[in-house]
C-alpha cells in the first residue's frame, strides 16, 4: 500500500503477502481499512504466509522462510488489514480467508459490495456464491445458487446487494456454452439465499454468436444513467443454401430492477462480411467501449467505438446521429483487396 501526503511523492506504507495471485485485475476492493482479494493457487510452490510471523519473515525481505507445495488449484478470498496512516514499511496482516468453494470450482468473477462478496465460479454449471466478510478473522460462505451459467462479469446495481451478471448460458450436461445470459440478483434482504430474479437468454445462431465478454472484462457495459446494458457481439452464421448473417457491433438491452432485462436494438459497426475479408479494414482496431452523455433514463445519446468506427446513437429514436469510419481513406484510395 502507498500514501501521498502534502502533495509529496508516493511512499510505501506496507507490504503484504497472499497465498496465490489475483484471479484478474478487478479482483480487489477496499472496505473499512481492509483489502479484499480473490486469489488462486495452482500446481506450484507457494509461500506459507500463515507462518511468516513465526519464522522471522519481514515485509521488506525478498525470501520466503517456508515454501509449501500446492497439490491442486485452490480458490481463496483473502482479507488483509492496512497499516495505520503513520506507518512506513509495515506489514499488511492477513486476518482471514475463505477457501472452501468445493472441488474443482474456479472463480470467474467477483464483486465486493461493502462487507459482502458475490462470487461466480465455474465447474460445469457455474455456482453463484455469497460470502460474509464482516468478521475479518472468520469470513465464511453464506449462500449458494447453482445455475446453468458462467457469469463473466458482475455489475453492482447499488451498494445494497443488487447484482447484474453477464455471461454465457451453458448446457448442464456438457458445460459447453450455448448462448448469452443476463441475470439479475437481488440480495438486499437475505444474502444467505441468493435468487435469480430476472434473466434473459439468447441462443447462438448456428453456434456462432460471440458476446466477447469472456475476453475483456471491460467489454460488458452497464450504463445506469440510461438503464442500458451493452454487449459487444460478433455473429457469423452461414446458411446451407448460401447467405447467412454477419454482424459486428453492440446488442443493446434495457434493464430495470422491476421489469428485468429485454432486448432493445442493435448498433452495427459492420454488417457486411466483405468489409472484413476484403482488406478494407486496416490491422489496427479499437476495443469495444461506450459512454453516455445524459442522466435521463428516458433516452439520450450513446457514443460507441468498436473495431474501425465510432457511432453516436439517439437511444430514444434508435437512430444513428453520426458515424465515423476510421478506415474510410482505404476505400477512397481503393486499397481493398481480396484474400
Secondary structure, 3 states (H helix, E strand, C coil): CEECCCCCCCEECEECCCCCEECCCCCEEEECCEEEEEEEECCEEEECHHHHHHCCCCCCCCCCCCEEEECCCEEEEEEEECCCCCCCCEECEEEEEECCCCCCCEEEEEEEECCEEEEEEECCCCCEEEEECCCCCCCEEEEEECCCEEEEEEEECCCCCEEEEEEEEECCCCCCEEEEEEEEEECCCCCCCCCEEEEEEEECHHHCEECCCCCCCCCEEEECCCCEEEEEEEEEEECCCCCEEEEEEEEEEEEECCCEEEEEEEEEEECCHHHHHCCCCCCCCEEEEEEECCCCCCCCEEEEEEECEEEEEECCCCEEEEEEECCHHHHHCCCCCCC
